[in-house]
Amino acid sequence: MPVFQQPLAFLLILCIPLLVLFRKLGIFSAPSFFLILRDWQGDAFEWKAPVRKIARFLSILLFAVGFLSLVVGFADPVRLHQEKIYTSRGTDIVFVLDTSPSMMARDIAGMSRLDAARQAIVTMVPQTQGTGYGLVAMASEAALVVPPTLDREVFFSRLASLESGGLGDGTALGAGLSTAVYHLSGDAAPKKCIVLITDGENNSGAIHPDTAARLARDNNITLYVLGLGTRGTVPLEYVDPVTGKVYSGYMESQFDAMGLERMASIGGGRYFGVESSGALSEALATVASQEQSAMSFYLKTREESLYHLFLIASALCFALTWLIRRCYLGVFL
């Protein structure tokens, strides 16, 4: 609901009854002349009274709407928005997202595992204001994509840019976790956690996953592990980002859940076996609720001015009124 900063401008509406009164008294009335038209050779003159009456009524209506819009514009309407300004740090969460080719298996609600993970993260993040989010991409190698940040736009942009296979075709769980721990260990956030989303066993890298999990625990970083995907024969569609070659077919999906559970236990967190989009969203919601931290903030009121919208509407109404009365009705007022 808009708030008006110059409400006295609404007194200008009194001009409308005054104008009507002056018209009744003959003041400000347009002069009229009688004109006799005769044409002995051409067609008889037809007075299109109904059409002209409609045009005149429409011109009066447009003028009234334009005048009211002008008055509202002079009243300087603003829309008020309240936003939270946090004065303390919240939890910092770093996602370690598996981008190996097997994450392109399409067994989560018809989507690839990578797309399903992305969608669930995008749904989770806006619901936790004040929480910083970071992202590590992991396959045969691991790389920091974005450090923990409150800038949601940057985070979502980097998340959307991830490609499967860009870091190789293996799964280096230890390297991915170690990269996340390195960028969280010096963080000043009161609570820190890592969310590993993978569909496979560790088969690459020089760092053992259990070692990386202990490293997280020693730095007071909680580790959550999501084992993503169904077991059995699943469809796979994958485009190699280097060669552009398209791979389409089926793969046998299976991994050692016990190893992932052990990692989560060592890291002081929890393991989630995820075989559907609902289970994925539920797992991330559980992580968000368990990692909430108290933050201090104040409310800041932001004003969005609306007067220019009403002035534009007023100008359009007056222009249409002029066109109808001048070009069709043939009058100046």
BELQUI-V770032 format. One record per backbone hydrogen bond with DSSP energy under -0.5 kcal/mol. CO is the residue of the C=O (numbers start at 1). NH is the residue of the N-H. E is the energy in kcal/mol with one decimal. If there is no record, write none. Layout:
co->[CO:CO]
nh->[NH:NH]
e->[E:E]
//
This chain:
co->[3:3:6:7:8:9:10:11:12:13:13:14:15:16:17:18:19:20:21:22:23:26:35:45:46:47:48:49:50:51:52:53:54:55:56:57:58:59:60:61:62:63:64:65:66:67:68:69:70:71:72:73:75:76:77:77:78:79:81:83:84:85:91:91:92:93:93:94:95:95:96:96:97:99:100:101:102:103:104:105:105:107:108:111:112:113:114:115:116:117:118:119:120:121:122:124:125:128:130:132:133:134:135:135:136:137:138:139:141:143:146:149:150:151:152:153:154:155:156:157:159:163:165:167:167:171:171:171:172:173:174:175:176:177:178:179:180:181:181:182:184:191:192:193:194:194:195:195:196:196:197:198:206:208:209:210:211:212:213:214:215:216:216:217:220:220:222:222:223:224:225:225:226:226:227:232:232:234:235:236:238:238:240:245:247:249:251:251:252:253:255:256:256:257:258:259:260:261:262:263:264:265:267:270:272:272:273:274:276:277:278:279:280:281:282:283:284:285:286:287:289:296:296:298:300:300:302:303:304:306:306:307:308:309:310:311:312:313:314:315:316:317:318:319:320:321:322:322:323:323:324:324:325]
nh->[5:78:9:10:11:12:13:14:15:16:17:18:19:20:21:22:23:24:25:27:26:29:37:47:48:49:52:53:54:55:56:57:58:59:60:61:62:63:64:65:66:67:68:69:70:71:72:73:74:75:77:76:6:5:306:307:3:304:302:300:86:298:93:132:193:95:134:195:97:136:98:197:138:165:103:104:105:114:237:107:113:109:111:108:116:117:118:119:120:121:122:123:124:125:126:127:128:131:90:93:149:95:145:146:97:143:99:172:139:137:135:133:152:155:156:157:158:159:160:161:162:166:168:140:141:173:203:204:176:177:178:179:180:181:182:183:184:184:185:186:187:92:222:94:196:224:96:197:198:226:98:228:208:212:213:214:215:216:217:218:219:219:221:220:192:222:194:224:270:196:227:272:198:228:274:234:253:251:106:249:240:247:244:240:238:236:234:253:254:232:257:259:260:261:262:263:264:265:266:267:269:268:223:225:227:274:275:229:280:281:282:283:284:285:286:287:288:289:290:291:292:87:88:85:83:302:81:305:79:309:310:311:312:313:314:315:316:317:318:319:320:321:322:323:324:325:326:327:327:328:328:329:331]
e->[-0.6:-2.7:-1.8:-1.9:-1.9:-1.8:-1.6:-1.8:-1.9:-1.7:-0.6:-1.5:-2.4:-2.2:-2.3:-2.5:-2.1:-2.1:-1.8:-2.7:-1.2:-0.8:-0.6:-0.5:-0.8:-2.0:-2.1:-2.6:-2.1:-2.4:-2.8:-2.7:-2.6:-2.3:-2.2:-2.6:-2.7:-2.2:-2.4:-2.7:-2.8:-2.6:-2.6:-2.5:-2.0:-2.2:-2.6:-2.3:-2.3:-1.5:-0.5:-1.6:-2.7:-2.0:-2.8:-0.6:-3.3:-2.5:-3.9:-2.8:-0.6:-2.0:-0.5:-2.1:-2.1:-0.5:-2.5:-2.4:-0.7:-3.2:-0.6:-2.8:-2.1:-2.7:-2.3:-2.0:-1.7:-2.4:-1.1:-1.2:-1.4:-0.6:-2.0:-1.7:-2.6:-2.2:-2.4:-2.7:-2.2:-2.2:-2.5:-1.8:-1.9:-2.6:-0.8:-1.2:-1.8:-1.4:-0.7:-3.0:-1.7:-2.5:-2.8:-1.7:-2.7:-2.4:-3.2:-3.3:-3.1:-2.5:-2.9:-2.4:-1.2:-2.0:-2.9:-2.1:-2.4:-2.4:-2.4:-1.1:-1.2:-1.1:-1.4:-1.0:-1.2:-1.1:-2.4:-1.1:-2.2:-2.5:-2.4:-2.0:-1.7:-2.6:-2.4:-1.5:-1.0:-0.6:-2.3:-0.5:-1.7:-2.3:-2.2:-2.1:-0.6:-2.9:-2.7:-0.6:-0.6:-3.4:-2.5:-3.2:-0.5:-1.9:-2.3:-2.2:-2.0:-1.9:-2.2:-2.6:-0.9:-0.7:-2.6:-1.8:-0.5:-0.5:-3.0:-0.5:-0.5:-3.1:-0.6:-2.6:-2.2:-0.9:-3.0:-0.5:-3.6:-2.3:-2.3:-2.4:-0.5:-4.1:-2.4:-2.9:-3.1:-2.7:-2.5:-0.7:-0.6:-2.2:-1.2:-0.5:-1.1:-2.6:-2.2:-1.9:-2.2:-2.2:-2.6:-2.2:-2.8:-1.3:-1.4:-2.1:-2.6:-0.7:-0.5:-2.3:-1.8:-2.4:-2.3:-2.2:-2.1:-2.3:-2.0:-2.0:-2.5:-2.2:-2.2:-1.6:-0.8:-2.7:-0.8:-2.9:-2.4:-0.6:-2.9:-0.6:-2.6:-1.0:-1.2:-2.1:-2.1:-2.1:-2.4:-2.4:-2.2:-2.2:-2.5:-2.2:-2.4:-2.3:-2.4:-2.2:-2.4:-2.6:-2.9:-0.6:-1.8:-0.7:-1.2:-2.4:-3.2]
//
